[in-house]
């Protein structure tokens, strides 16, 4: 008996301890998640402060670049609005086509019902008349007459109700179609307004680019040009350092995703276009080399994440324009510069192939194209040994 009691106590203790362990693990997980979110917020604050520091105007040339930055960010906002309107227009047009299809089907159904009803009325009239006379002449049971008449009444009533229902549906569809046309008209007007505004902003962008080009001519020596490029790279290095120091671990998510290092040679290029193999080659100014490649592509082409990761930076940076940096874990990062617009924010998780922006020429570039880097522990690595595949669209 004592052994039995001890057994029950032992089992109860095990259940209690297992339950306590569960709550400890759950609490630990919640605390870890909360800490990660706090670290993410700290990163955002540090990047914001760094952004303010980098935005300080120190010369006329910097002032013009700040104007360029504001213009390009405004253009990016307008592009987002245009894309949103286009998607809404496509949804409305699809809905309209579906309603028009339903309307055509109901019209065919209504015509068939009217034809059948006409035949039924004529047949019912002929048969009904003969049946009625026959019943009168044969002096059959009046209940039979009532049943026949009730049958035809129900039959006609069912037909009439179906036609009424079809007519009501047609009236509803006509109202919906009218409303959708009005919405499409409004959206089209908004789209025209947005396009006009975007053109004005692009004109301002071109005007400022001309000013920058004129000011650049004043930099007559290679040393001056080199200093500009070094300053741009220094800013990028500071951003990467802030990311690395602020949250060394929270940008890696546990799960079934493959380690980035195992994807070497298996990745898709982030945009459809011609890859200029610039990595490691000297730039226009000596003593400085390319850390990435340029993908020559049409404006607006989709820019996609090369692998699973978390957005660590999504903002404008001098020399790189609208820049997106994705942390893939284990010290690996991918950088996407000169975007026309960016569609992700710091902290967003992205999957391989997900659209994160579109090709542009922000950062004062004369031609459109995507600047693309892959770094490991802050050091650039040749993207061509990582990306071999081309994704269409």
TORZA-610300 format. One record per residue (C-alpha): residue in three letters; chain; x negated, y, z. Coordinates in Angstrom, 2 decimals, padded with zeros to 5 digits, m for minus. Example, Ala and Ser with C-alpha at 12.3 -4.5 7.8 and 13.67 -1.06 7.14 Angstrom:
! TORZA-610300
{'ALA'; 'A'; {m012.30; m004.50; 007.80}}
{'SER'; 'A'; {m013.67; m001.06; 007.14}}
//
This chain:
! TORZA-610300
{'UNK'; 'A'; {000.00; 000.00; 000.00}}
{'UNK'; 'A'; {m002.83; 002.35; 000.92}}
{'UNK'; 'A'; {m004.59; 001.58; m002.37}}
{'UNK'; 'A'; {m001.41; 002.41; m004.26}}
{'UNK'; 'A'; {m001.10; 005.77; m002.51}}
{'UNK'; 'A'; {m004.75; 006.56; m003.17}}
{'UNK'; 'A'; {m004.23; 005.74; m006.85}}
{'UNK'; 'A'; {m001.28; 008.15; m007.08}}
{'UNK'; 'A'; {m003.27; 010.88; m005.33}}
{'UNK'; 'A'; {m006.23; 010.32; m007.69}}
{'UNK'; 'A'; {m004.03; 010.53; m010.82}}
{'UNK'; 'A'; {m002.30; 013.67; m009.52}}
{'UNK'; 'A'; {m005.68; 015.25; m008.83}}
{'UNK'; 'A'; {m006.83; 014.45; m012.36}}
{'UNK'; 'A'; {m003.73; 016.07; m013.86}}
{'UNK'; 'A'; {m004.22; 019.11; m011.64}}
{'UNK'; 'A'; {m007.86; 019.46; m012.58}}
{'UNK'; 'A'; {m007.15; 018.98; m016.31}}
{'UNK'; 'A'; {m004.46; 021.63; m016.12}}
{'UNK'; 'A'; {m006.80; 023.99; m014.31}}
{'UNK'; 'A'; {m009.47; 023.32; m016.92}}
{'UNK'; 'A'; {m006.97; 024.17; m019.68}}
{'UNK'; 'A'; {m006.13; 027.48; m018.07}}
{'UNK'; 'A'; {m009.79; 028.26; m017.56}}
{'UNK'; 'A'; {m010.52; 027.57; m021.23}}
{'UNK'; 'A'; {m007.48; 029.58; m022.33}}
{'UNK'; 'A'; {m008.45; 032.51; m020.12}}
{'UNK'; 'A'; {m012.02; 032.31; m021.39}}
{'UNK'; 'A'; {m010.79; 032.32; m024.99}}
{'UNK'; 'A'; {m008.55; 035.34; m024.35}}
{'UNK'; 'A'; {m011.41; 037.18; m022.64}}
{'UNK'; 'A'; {m013.69; 036.38; m025.57}}
{'UNK'; 'A'; {m011.13; 037.66; m028.07}}
{'UNK'; 'A'; {m010.64; 040.83; m026.05}}
{'UNK'; 'A'; {m014.38; 041.37; m025.86}}
{'UNK'; 'A'; {m014.70; 040.90; m029.62}}
{'UNK'; 'A'; {m011.99; 043.49; m030.24}}
{'UNK'; 'A'; {m013.70; 045.91; m027.88}}
{'UNK'; 'A'; {m017.00; 045.41; m029.70}}
{'UNK'; 'A'; {m015.25; 045.99; m033.02}}
{'UNK'; 'A'; {m013.80; 049.25; m031.73}}
{'UNK'; 'A'; {m017.25; 050.26; m030.52}}
{'UNK'; 'A'; {m018.63; 049.57; m033.99}}
{'UNK'; 'A'; {m015.93; 051.75; m035.56}}
{'UNK'; 'A'; {m016.73; 054.58; m033.16}}
{'UNK'; 'A'; {m020.48; 054.31; m033.83}}
{'UNK'; 'A'; {m019.94; 054.30; m037.60}}
{'UNK'; 'A'; {m017.62; 057.30; m037.25}}
{'UNK'; 'A'; {m020.26; 059.17; m035.27}}
{'UNK'; 'A'; {m022.91; 058.18; m037.78}}
{'UNK'; 'A'; {m020.61; 059.38; m040.56}}
{'UNK'; 'A'; {m020.34; 062.81; m038.89}}
{'UNK'; 'A'; {m024.10; 062.96; m038.49}}
{'UNK'; 'A'; {m024.69; 062.08; m042.12}}
{'UNK'; 'A'; {m022.11; 064.66; m043.18}}
{'UNK'; 'A'; {m024.06; 067.55; m041.68}}
{'UNK'; 'A'; {m024.84; 070.07; m044.39}}
{'UNK'; 'A'; {m028.53; 070.89; m044.52}}
{'UNK'; 'A'; {m028.90; 072.45; m047.99}}
{'UNK'; 'A'; {m026.96; 073.57; m051.04}}
{'UNK'; 'A'; {m027.64; 070.21; m052.67}}
{'UNK'; 'A'; {m026.17; 068.39; m049.67}}
{'UNK'; 'A'; {m023.18; 070.75; m049.71}}
{'UNK'; 'A'; {m022.41; 069.87; m053.32}}
{'UNK'; 'A'; {m022.73; 066.18; m052.50}}
{'UNK'; 'A'; {m020.25; 066.64; m049.67}}
{'UNK'; 'A'; {m017.84; 068.25; m052.11}}
{'UNK'; 'A'; {m018.41; 065.31; m054.41}}
{'UNK'; 'A'; {m017.68; 062.92; m051.55}}
{'UNK'; 'A'; {m014.38; 064.61; m050.71}}
{'UNK'; 'A'; {m013.37; 064.62; m054.36}}
{'UNK'; 'A'; {m014.16; 060.96; m054.85}}
{'UNK'; 'A'; {m012.33; 059.98; m051.68}}
{'UNK'; 'A'; {m009.29; 061.93; m052.89}}
{'UNK'; 'A'; {m009.53; 060.19; m056.26}}
{'UNK'; 'A'; {m009.65; 056.87; m054.43}}
{'UNK'; 'A'; {m006.45; 057.75; m052.56}}
{'UNK'; 'A'; {m004.73; 058.69; m055.80}}
{'UNK'; 'A'; {m005.85; 055.42; m057.41}}
{'UNK'; 'A'; {m004.36; 053.49; m054.48}}
{'UNK'; 'A'; {m001.09; 055.38; m054.87}}
{'UNK'; 'A'; {m001.03; 054.68; m058.59}}
{'UNK'; 'A'; {m001.66; 050.98; m058.05}}
{'UNK'; 'A'; {001.08; 050.90; m055.43}}
{'UNK'; 'A'; {003.50; 052.57; m057.85}}
{'UNK'; 'A'; {002.55; 050.19; m060.63}}
{'UNK'; 'A'; {003.22; 047.19; m058.40}}
{'UNK'; 'A'; {006.57; 048.66; m057.37}}
{'UNK'; 'A'; {007.47; 049.32; m060.99}}
{'UNK'; 'A'; {006.59; 045.74; m061.92}}
{'UNK'; 'A'; {008.79; 044.42; m059.11}}
{'UNK'; 'A'; {011.67; 046.66; m060.14}}
{'UNK'; 'A'; {011.36; 045.69; m063.80}}
{'UNK'; 'A'; {011.26; 042.01; m062.87}}
{'UNK'; 'A'; {014.36; 042.42; m060.76}}
{'UNK'; 'A'; {016.07; 044.28; m063.58}}
{'UNK'; 'A'; {015.23; 041.50; m066.06}}
{'UNK'; 'A'; {016.65; 038.92; m063.65}}
{'UNK'; 'A'; {019.84; 040.91; m063.24}}
{'UNK'; 'A'; {020.15; 041.35; m067.00}}
{'UNK'; 'A'; {019.77; 037.60; m067.43}}
{'UNK'; 'A'; {022.49; 036.98; m064.85}}
{'UNK'; 'A'; {024.67; 039.53; m066.57}}
{'UNK'; 'A'; {024.28; 037.80; m069.93}}
{'UNK'; 'A'; {025.09; 034.44; m068.38}}
{'UNK'; 'A'; {028.17; 035.84; m066.69}}
{'UNK'; 'A'; {029.29; 037.41; m069.95}}
{'UNK'; 'A'; {029.01; 034.06; m071.70}}
{'UNK'; 'A'; {030.83; 032.41; m068.81}}
{'UNK'; 'A'; {033.53; 035.08; m068.92}}
{'UNK'; 'A'; {034.00; 034.67; m072.67}}
{'UNK'; 'A'; {034.27; 030.90; m072.22}}
{'UNK'; 'A'; {036.74; 031.31; m069.39}}
{'UNK'; 'A'; {038.87; 033.67; m071.46}}
{'UNK'; 'A'; {038.84; 031.25; m074.39}}
{'UNK'; 'A'; {039.74; 028.32; m072.17}}
{'UNK'; 'A'; {042.40; 030.38; m070.48}}
{'UNK'; 'A'; {043.91; 031.32; m073.84}}
{'UNK'; 'A'; {044.03; 027.68; m074.85}}
{'UNK'; 'A'; {045.45; 026.72; m071.49}}
{'UNK'; 'A'; {048.13; 029.38; m071.65}}
{'UNK'; 'A'; {049.19; 028.36; m075.13}}
{'UNK'; 'A'; {049.15; 024.67; m074.25}}
{'UNK'; 'A'; {050.90; 025.24; m070.95}}
{'UNK'; 'A'; {053.54; 027.32; m072.65}}
{'UNK'; 'A'; {054.17; 024.71; m075.33}}
{'UNK'; 'A'; {054.04; 021.71; m073.05}}
{'UNK'; 'A'; {055.75; 023.51; m070.26}}
{'UNK'; 'A'; {058.63; 024.55; m072.51}}
{'UNK'; 'A'; {059.10; 021.04; m073.85}}
{'UNK'; 'A'; {058.76; 019.53; m070.40}}
{'UNK'; 'A'; {061.26; 021.97; m068.96}}
{'UNK'; 'A'; {063.83; 021.28; m071.71}}
{'UNK'; 'A'; {063.21; 017.56; m071.42}}
{'UNK'; 'A'; {063.73; 017.71; m067.69}}
{'UNK'; 'A'; {066.97; 019.66; m068.12}}
{'UNK'; 'A'; {068.30; 017.33; m070.82}}
{'UNK'; 'A'; {067.31; 014.21; m068.96}}
{'UNK'; 'A'; {068.60; 015.69; m065.72}}
{'UNK'; 'A'; {065.57; 014.36; m063.90}}
{'UNK'; 'A'; {064.83; 014.99; m060.30}}
{'UNK'; 'A'; {064.41; 018.75; m059.62}}
{'UNK'; 'A'; {061.40; 017.92; m057.41}}
{'UNK'; 'A'; {059.53; 016.78; m060.53}}
{'UNK'; 'A'; {060.21; 020.12; m062.20}}
{'UNK'; 'A'; {058.91; 021.91; m059.12}}
{'UNK'; 'A'; {055.74; 019.84; m059.06}}
{'UNK'; 'A'; {055.00; 020.54; m062.74}}
{'UNK'; 'A'; {055.64; 024.24; m062.37}}
{'UNK'; 'A'; {053.54; 024.39; m059.21}}
{'UNK'; 'A'; {050.74; 022.53; m060.98}}
{'UNK'; 'A'; {050.64; 025.06; m063.81}}
{'UNK'; 'A'; {050.88; 027.93; m061.36}}
{'UNK'; 'A'; {047.88; 026.66; m059.40}}
{'UNK'; 'A'; {045.98; 026.03; m062.61}}
{'UNK'; 'A'; {046.58; 029.56; m063.89}}
{'UNK'; 'A'; {045.87; 031.05; m060.51}}
{'UNK'; 'A'; {042.49; 029.29; m060.35}}
{'UNK'; 'A'; {041.62; 030.61; m063.80}}
{'UNK'; 'A'; {042.68; 034.13; m062.87}}
{'UNK'; 'A'; {040.65; 034.06; m059.67}}
{'UNK'; 'A'; {037.55; 032.93; m061.53}}
{'UNK'; 'A'; {037.93; 035.73; m064.07}}
{'UNK'; 'A'; {038.48; 038.25; m061.29}}
{'UNK'; 'A'; {035.34; 037.01; m059.57}}
{'UNK'; 'A'; {033.35; 037.30; m062.81}}
{'UNK'; 'A'; {034.65; 040.82; m063.36}}
{'UNK'; 'A'; {033.72; 041.81; m059.81}}
{'UNK'; 'A'; {030.24; 040.35; m060.30}}
{'UNK'; 'A'; {029.83; 042.24; m063.56}}
{'UNK'; 'A'; {030.84; 045.48; m061.87}}
{'UNK'; 'A'; {028.35; 044.83; m059.08}}
{'UNK'; 'A'; {025.60; 044.06; m061.57}}
{'UNK'; 'A'; {026.38; 047.22; m063.50}}
{'UNK'; 'A'; {026.03; 049.24; m060.30}}
{'UNK'; 'A'; {022.76; 047.52; m059.39}}
{'UNK'; 'A'; {021.41; 048.02; m062.89}}
{'UNK'; 'A'; {022.31; 051.70; m062.72}}
{'UNK'; 'A'; {020.58; 052.06; m059.36}}
{'UNK'; 'A'; {017.44; 050.28; m060.57}}
{'UNK'; 'A'; {017.30; 052.50; m063.63}}
{'UNK'; 'A'; {017.46; 055.54; m061.37}}
{'UNK'; 'A'; {014.69; 054.13; m059.16}}
{'UNK'; 'A'; {012.53; 053.35; m062.20}}
{'UNK'; 'A'; {013.11; 056.84; m063.49}}
{'UNK'; 'A'; {011.98; 058.28; m060.17}}
{'UNK'; 'A'; {008.95; 055.99; m060.04}}
{'UNK'; 'A'; {007.98; 056.89; m063.59}}
{'UNK'; 'A'; {008.11; 060.57; m062.69}}
{'UNK'; 'A'; {005.99; 059.95; m059.61}}
{'UNK'; 'A'; {003.52; 057.96; m061.69}}
{'UNK'; 'A'; {003.21; 060.85; m064.15}}
{'UNK'; 'A'; {002.65; 063.27; m061.30}}
{'UNK'; 'A'; {m000.01; 061.03; m059.79}}
{'UNK'; 'A'; {m001.76; 060.62; m063.13}}
{'UNK'; 'A'; {m001.75; 064.38; m063.64}}
{'UNK'; 'A'; {m003.16; 064.92; m060.16}}
{'UNK'; 'A'; {m005.80; 062.23; m060.71}}
{'UNK'; 'A'; {m006.87; 063.94; m063.94}}
{'UNK'; 'A'; {m007.25; 067.23; m062.10}}
{'UNK'; 'A'; {m009.35; 065.55; m059.43}}
{'UNK'; 'A'; {m011.47; 063.81; m062.03}}
{'UNK'; 'A'; {m011.98; 067.19; m063.73}}
{'UNK'; 'A'; {m013.18; 068.59; m060.41}}
{'UNK'; 'A'; {m015.40; 065.55; m059.99}}
{'UNK'; 'A'; {m016.95; 066.12; m063.41}}
{'UNK'; 'A'; {m017.46; 069.80; m062.65}}
{'UNK'; 'A'; {m019.26; 068.97; m059.42}}
{'UNK'; 'A'; {m021.27; 066.27; m061.18}}
{'UNK'; 'A'; {m022.46; 068.92; m063.63}}
{'UNK'; 'A'; {m023.51; 071.12; m060.73}}
{'UNK'; 'A'; {m025.38; 068.20; m059.20}}
{'UNK'; 'A'; {m027.08; 067.54; m062.53}}
{'UNK'; 'A'; {m028.17; 071.19; m062.71}}
{'UNK'; 'A'; {m029.48; 071.11; m059.18}}
{'UNK'; 'A'; {m031.28; 067.85; m059.88}}
{'UNK'; 'A'; {m033.18; 069.56; m062.68}}
{'UNK'; 'A'; {m034.71; 071.79; m060.05}}
{'UNK'; 'A'; {m036.35; 068.71; m058.56}}
{'UNK'; 'A'; {m039.26; 068.86; m060.94}}
{'UNK'; 'A'; {m041.69; 066.56; m059.20}}
{'UNK'; 'A'; {m041.57; 062.80; m058.79}}
{'UNK'; 'A'; {m042.19; 063.25; m055.08}}
{'UNK'; 'A'; {m038.99; 065.27; m054.71}}
{'UNK'; 'A'; {m036.95; 062.66; m056.58}}
{'UNK'; 'A'; {m038.58; 059.92; m054.54}}
{'UNK'; 'A'; {m037.63; 061.71; m051.33}}
{'UNK'; 'A'; {m034.00; 061.78; m052.43}}
{'UNK'; 'A'; {m033.95; 058.03; m053.12}}
{'UNK'; 'A'; {m035.77; 057.25; m049.90}}
{'UNK'; 'A'; {m033.26; 059.38; m048.00}}
{'UNK'; 'A'; {m030.38; 057.43; m049.58}}
{'UNK'; 'A'; {m031.97; 054.11; m048.63}}
{'UNK'; 'A'; {m032.70; 055.39; m045.14}}
{'UNK'; 'A'; {m029.03; 056.20; m044.65}}
{'UNK'; 'A'; {m028.06; 052.70; m045.78}}
{'UNK'; 'A'; {m030.63; 051.19; m043.42}}
{'UNK'; 'A'; {m029.16; 053.19; m040.54}}
{'UNK'; 'A'; {m025.68; 051.91; m041.33}}
{'UNK'; 'A'; {m026.94; 048.32; m041.46}}
{'UNK'; 'A'; {m028.79; 048.78; m038.19}}
{'UNK'; 'A'; {m025.68; 050.12; m036.48}}
{'UNK'; 'A'; {m023.73; 047.10; m037.72}}
{'UNK'; 'A'; {m026.39; 044.62; m036.60}}
{'UNK'; 'A'; {m026.95; 046.19; m033.20}}
{'UNK'; 'A'; {m023.31; 046.83; m032.37}}
{'UNK'; 'A'; {m021.90; 043.38; m032.93}}
{'UNK'; 'A'; {m024.36; 040.61; m033.74}}
{'UNK'; 'A'; {m021.77; 037.86; m033.29}}
{'UNK'; 'A'; {m018.21; 039.09; m033.67}}
{'UNK'; 'A'; {m018.37; 039.13; m037.45}}
{'UNK'; 'A'; {m018.66; 035.36; m037.63}}
{'UNK'; 'A'; {m015.42; 033.41; m037.36}}
{'UNK'; 'A'; {m015.36; 029.74; m036.33}}
{'UNK'; 'A'; {m013.51; 027.44; m038.69}}
{'UNK'; 'A'; {m013.82; 025.19; m041.71}}
{'UNK'; 'A'; {m015.73; 027.73; m043.81}}
{'UNK'; 'A'; {m019.06; 026.66; m045.22}}
{'UNK'; 'A'; {m022.22; 028.36; m044.04}}
{'UNK'; 'A'; {m023.23; 031.13; m046.42}}
{'UNK'; 'A'; {m026.72; 029.69; m046.82}}
{'UNK'; 'A'; {m025.24; 026.52; m048.34}}
{'UNK'; 'A'; {m023.59; 028.52; m051.14}}
{'UNK'; 'A'; {m026.80; 029.57; m052.88}}
{'UNK'; 'A'; {m026.32; 029.27; m056.65}}
{'UNK'; 'A'; {m022.61; 028.43; m056.28}}
{'UNK'; 'A'; {m021.07; 031.90; m055.90}}
{'UNK'; 'A'; {m019.07; 033.93; m058.40}}
{'UNK'; 'A'; {m020.22; 037.40; m059.39}}
{'UNK'; 'A'; {m018.05; 040.02; m057.67}}
{'UNK'; 'A'; {m016.89; 041.69; m060.90}}
{'UNK'; 'A'; {m016.41; 040.88; m064.56}}
{'UNK'; 'A'; {m019.11; 042.60; m066.60}}
{'UNK'; 'A'; {m022.72; 042.55; m067.75}}
{'UNK'; 'A'; {m025.29; 041.99; m065.00}}
{'UNK'; 'A'; {m028.41; 044.12; m065.26}}
{'UNK'; 'A'; {m031.19; 042.09; m063.62}}
{'UNK'; 'A'; {m032.81; 044.99; m061.79}}
{'UNK'; 'A'; {m033.73; 043.34; m058.51}}
{'UNK'; 'A'; {m037.38; 043.86; m057.62}}
{'UNK'; 'A'; {m038.04; 046.09; m060.62}}
{'UNK'; 'A'; {m039.37; 049.63; m060.13}}
{'UNK'; 'A'; {m036.84; 052.44; m060.33}}
{'UNK'; 'A'; {m037.32; 055.60; m062.36}}
{'UNK'; 'A'; {m039.57; 056.85; m059.62}}
{'UNK'; 'A'; {m042.57; 054.74; m058.67}}
{'UNK'; 'A'; {m043.14; 053.33; m055.16}}
{'UNK'; 'A'; {m039.52; 052.25; m054.85}}
{'UNK'; 'A'; {m037.82; 049.14; m056.22}}
{'UNK'; 'A'; {m034.28; 047.98; m056.84}}
{'UNK'; 'A'; {m032.76; 046.05; m053.94}}
{'UNK'; 'A'; {m029.80; 044.80; m055.96}}
{'UNK'; 'A'; {m028.24; 044.68; m059.40}}
{'UNK'; 'A'; {m025.85; 046.79; m061.43}}
{'UNK'; 'A'; {m022.85; 045.08; m063.02}}
{'UNK'; 'A'; {m021.82; 047.17; m066.01}}
{'UNK'; 'A'; {m018.04; 046.98; m066.18}}
{'UNK'; 'A'; {m014.96; 048.93; m067.14}}
{'UNK'; 'A'; {m013.48; 051.38; m064.69}}
{'UNK'; 'A'; {m010.77; 049.75; m062.63}}
{'UNK'; 'A'; {m012.03; 046.16; m062.99}}
{'UNK'; 'A'; {m011.38; 044.16; m059.83}}
{'UNK'; 'A'; {m014.16; 043.84; m057.27}}
{'UNK'; 'A'; {m013.89; 040.62; m055.26}}
{'UNK'; 'A'; {m015.55; 039.30; m052.13}}
{'UNK'; 'A'; {m018.17; 036.69; m052.99}}
{'UNK'; 'A'; {m017.45; 034.66; m049.86}}
{'UNK'; 'A'; {m015.53; 034.53; m046.60}}
{'UNK'; 'A'; {m016.49; 037.21; m044.12}}
{'UNK'; 'A'; {m015.50; 040.36; m042.28}}
{'UNK'; 'A'; {m015.67; 043.94; m043.53}}
{'UNK'; 'A'; {m018.35; 045.74; m041.54}}
{'UNK'; 'A'; {m018.28; 049.04; m043.45}}
{'UNK'; 'A'; {m015.80; 050.66; m045.85}}
{'UNK'; 'A'; {m016.55; 054.32; m046.53}}
{'UNK'; 'A'; {m018.43; 056.76; m048.72}}
{'UNK'; 'A'; {m022.22; 056.84; m048.44}}
{'UNK'; 'A'; {m024.60; 059.17; m050.24}}
{'UNK'; 'A'; {m026.24; 057.48; m053.20}}
{'UNK'; 'A'; {m023.81; 054.55; m053.10}}
{'UNK'; 'A'; {m020.42; 056.25; m053.30}}
{'UNK'; 'A'; {m017.51; 054.25; m051.93}}
{'UNK'; 'A'; {m019.33; 051.35; m050.31}}
{'UNK'; 'A'; {m018.09; 048.07; m048.83}}
{'UNK'; 'A'; {m020.30; 045.86; m046.67}}
{'UNK'; 'A'; {m019.15; 042.35; m045.76}}
{'UNK'; 'A'; {m020.77; 040.31; m042.99}}
{'UNK'; 'A'; {m020.82; 036.57; m043.82}}
{'UNK'; 'A'; {m022.43; 035.42; m040.59}}
{'UNK'; 'A'; {m025.91; 034.09; m039.78}}
{'UNK'; 'A'; {m027.46; 037.42; m040.77}}
{'UNK'; 'A'; {m026.07; 037.45; m044.35}}
{'UNK'; 'A'; {m024.37; 040.54; m045.77}}
{'UNK'; 'A'; {m023.13; 041.55; m049.22}}
{'UNK'; 'A'; {m022.89; 045.18; m050.38}}
{'UNK'; 'A'; {m020.62; 046.61; m053.09}}
{'UNK'; 'A'; {m021.27; 050.22; m054.16}}
{'UNK'; 'A'; {m019.88; 052.87; m056.57}}
{'UNK'; 'A'; {m016.30; 051.59; m056.16}}
{'UNK'; 'A'; {m013.49; 053.71; m057.55}}
{'UNK'; 'A'; {m011.35; 052.71; m054.59}}
{'UNK'; 'A'; {m011.68; 050.43; m051.59}}
{'UNK'; 'A'; {m008.78; 048.31; m050.36}}
{'UNK'; 'A'; {m010.12; 047.03; m047.05}}
{'UNK'; 'A'; {m010.99; 048.57; m043.71}}
{'UNK'; 'A'; {m013.66; 047.87; m041.14}}
{'UNK'; 'A'; {m012.73; 044.73; m039.23}}
{'UNK'; 'A'; {m010.61; 043.14; m041.97}}
{'UNK'; 'A'; {m011.22; 039.45; m042.69}}
{'UNK'; 'A'; {m011.58; 038.58; m046.37}}
{'UNK'; 'A'; {m011.63; 035.30; m048.25}}
{'UNK'; 'A'; {m013.74; 034.29; m051.24}}
{'UNK'; 'A'; {m012.31; 035.86; m054.39}}
{'UNK'; 'A'; {m010.10; 038.36; m052.55}}
{'UNK'; 'A'; {m009.86; 041.79; m054.18}}
{'UNK'; 'A'; {m011.61; 044.41; m052.05}}
{'UNK'; 'A'; {m011.90; 047.33; m054.50}}
{'UNK'; 'A'; {m012.30; 048.36; m058.12}}
{'UNK'; 'A'; {m015.24; 049.31; m060.32}}
{'UNK'; 'A'; {m015.99; 053.02; m060.56}}
{'UNK'; 'A'; {m018.82; 055.54; m060.68}}
{'UNK'; 'A'; {m018.62; 057.16; m057.26}}
{'UNK'; 'A'; {m021.77; 058.50; m055.70}}
{'UNK'; 'A'; {m022.48; 060.81; m058.63}}
{'UNK'; 'A'; {m023.12; 058.09; m061.20}}
{'UNK'; 'A'; {m022.87; 058.97; m064.88}}
{'UNK'; 'A'; {m021.66; 055.51; m065.95}}
{'UNK'; 'A'; {m019.23; 053.09; m064.40}}
{'UNK'; 'A'; {m020.56; 049.93; m062.80}}
{'UNK'; 'A'; {m020.77; 048.01; m059.53}}
{'UNK'; 'A'; {m023.93; 048.16; m057.44}}
{'UNK'; 'A'; {m024.32; 044.81; m055.69}}
{'UNK'; 'A'; {m026.73; 043.58; m053.03}}
{'UNK'; 'A'; {m027.13; 040.51; m050.82}}
{'UNK'; 'A'; {m029.19; 040.84; m047.65}}
{'UNK'; 'A'; {m030.41; 038.39; m045.03}}
{'UNK'; 'A'; {m031.41; 039.82; m041.66}}
{'UNK'; 'A'; {m031.51; 043.23; m043.30}}
{'UNK'; 'A'; {m033.88; 042.21; m046.10}}
{'UNK'; 'A'; {m032.69; 042.30; m049.74}}
{'UNK'; 'A'; {m032.57; 039.00; m051.62}}
{'UNK'; 'A'; {m032.12; 038.49; m055.35}}
{'UNK'; 'A'; {m028.36; 038.19; m056.11}}
{'UNK'; 'A'; {m029.12; 036.11; m059.24}}
{'UNK'; 'A'; {m030.20; 033.13; m057.14}}
{'UNK'; 'A'; {m026.88; 033.27; m055.30}}
{'UNK'; 'A'; {m024.35; 034.11; m058.02}}
{'UNK'; 'A'; {m024.18; 032.02; m061.20}}
{'UNK'; 'A'; {m020.46; 031.84; m062.00}}
{'UNK'; 'A'; {m018.25; 034.40; m063.79}}
{'UNK'; 'A'; {m014.64; 034.85; m062.72}}
{'UNK'; 'A'; {m012.19; 036.06; m065.33}}
{'UNK'; 'A'; {m009.97; 038.95; m064.28}}
//
